[in-house]
Amino acid sequence: MKIAFVGKGGSGKTTLSSLFIRHLTANEAPVIAVDADINQHLGTALGLDETEAAALPAMGAHLPLIKEYLRGTNPRIASAEKMIKTTPPGEGSRLLRVSEDNPVYDVCARTVRLDDGEIRLMATGPFTESDLGVACYHSKVGAVELCLNHLVDGSDEYVVVDMTAGSDSFASGLFTRFDMTFLVAEPTRKGVSVYRQYKEYARDYGVSLKVVGNKVQGQDDIDFLREQVGDDLLVTVRASDWVRTMEKGRPSRFELLEADNRLALQTLQNAAEDSYAHRDWERYTRQMVHFHLKNAESWGNAKTGVDLAAQVDPAFVLDERLAEAGAAQPA
């Protein structure tokens, strides 16, 4: 299943993403973690030092390889150069799976050892000096969207994405790629303002959205969040001594995380599993096509010089049954 952590800058979404990833690994689940935030801190939150985190390969820098691999033998795609970030899979496309080896993971992912197992970590990459003033961050996040569009995941597999802050997620169709979106909110007016905006933007797309109250210190904070977000408040996480030592670079073993915070993480996992169980694969594919056609008309056709609508395979539905296939087949 695919899970996103969103929220305003400073809300603690990267910290909670890393805790959730550790929790899943402790439960022996296969995990791919993706740092899609403009401020790349997920690697250090998972225990890498600054040098190791800075050495993570940037997915955006390997977009030609990603496109060429995913294109496979799809007859609707003339070349990798004619693919854009929203290009959907069709018959002949190569699909990604969480627990496999492939050229995309070889180049873009690195193995990170946690207390209870290993994960694959991928990162969009930060802004570079050459990007300043001429590039938007969504051009980098496009590599994530393309990969998620071609990724077939099972109920016992997890892709956890630490998203860019605020409502920037809506600059593409990436926000529809998740079974569950956890919006991390502090118990303040600013903390819940992003929630209201996010819910409004996602209203017509069937996005499963739950609020995780963070930095909660008492019942008054809980009451405030419940008053502001209602039943969308899933769980709250209190201030953590374990997290404080982790952020100082001296983490203890994950099993020593406070019991109530461990229970909160299990609540997140339960909610994600329930949402995945109700995934509508046909709607999931339709949304993929919807945003591809919007991007094609807005800028893609002009950029590539072809009618990108022709890339859509009308008979194709991304489905869990394709997970065992070597390439995508028609529905």
Buried (B, 14 or more C-beta within 10 A) or exposed (E): BBBBBBBBEEBBBBBBBBBBBBBBBBBEBBBBBBBBBBEBBBBBBBBBEEEBBEEBBBBBBBBEBBBBBBBBEBEBBBEBBBBBBBBBBBBBBBBBBBEEEBEBBEBBBBEBEBBBBEBBBBBBBBBEEEBEEEEEBBBBBBBBBBBBBBBBBBEBBBBBBBBBBBBBBBBBBBBBBBBBBBBBBBBBEEBBBBBEBBBEBBEEBEBBBBBBBBBBEEEEBBEBBBEBBEEBBBBBBBEBEBBEEBEEEEBEEBEEBBEEBBEBBEBBBEBBBEBBEEBEBEBBBBBBBBBBBBBBEEEBBEBBEBEBEEBBBEEBBBBEEBBEEEBBBEB
